[in-house]
Amino acid sequence: MDMHFCQSCGMPVTEELLGTEANGEKNPDYCTYCYQKGAFTFPGATMEQMIEICVPHMLEANPGMTEAQARAMMEGFLPSLSRWR
């Protein structure tokens, strides 16, 4: 199976973590943390704000990664995602 990434935060997404539309259907583009019930959970967020939201989670998921490394990875990856293009 191909690896899918949330098109808002860049998190790897499995079927269980897919966001939902207003009618309850799964949205294949976004994770449940970014998109619920047909709307973004942080609707007015800028890409820079999303990076600030995501860095602590990246550090938690990747022991040994520095904050600077996490920030640089996000700054490199987020501009390629559909929400930020």
N, C-alpha and C positions, 0 to 999 in steps of 0.2 A: 504494500500500500504506500502511496506517496505521502510525504510529510506535508501537512497543511499548516499554515501559520495564520493567526488572527491578523486581519488586514487593518487593525487599529493599533494593537500593542506588540505584535510580532511573536506572541507566545505560540509554541506548537499546540495544535488543537486536535483533540480526538472527538469522536462522535458525542461522548458524554459531556464535553466542555463547550459544545456549540451554543451560540446565543440563540435567542428565539424571536420570532416575529410576533406581532400583536395577536395573531390567531393561534399561537402556540407552536407553529411549525419551526423546525430548526433552520437557522440561517447558516449556510456553509462558509461564509466569509469572516464571521466574527465570533469571538469567544463569549462565554456567558458573563465574564467580568466586564466586558466592554459594551455588550449589546443585549438588552433584555426587553421583551414585550414590544419589539419593533422600534426601539429607540436606543441611542447611545446612553450609557450610564454616566458619561462625562460629556454632555452634548456640546459645550462650548470650549472644550479643551483644545489648546494648541499642541503642536507636536512637542514643543519644549516642555509643556506641562505633563504630557504623557510620559516623556522620558523621566521626569522627576517621580511620577507615580510608579514607574516600572523598575527603576534602579534598585530599590530595596528588595523587591521580589527576585530580581536576578542575583543579587548577592546571597540571598537565602538559598536559592536553588543551585548556586555554583560556589561552594566553599572554596576559598583561596583566590577568588576573583576580587580585584580591587574595585572601589567605586569608580575610579577613573577608567578602568577597563570596561566596566559595565556601561558607563555613560558613552564611551567611544563606540562600543558595539551598537548601542541603541541609535546613536547619531548617524551611524553608517547604514543601518538597516531600515529604520522607520521611513525615511524618504522614499523607499521603494514600495511601500505598502499603499494600497488603493485609497485609504482614507486620507493620506497625506500628500498624494500626488496632485 
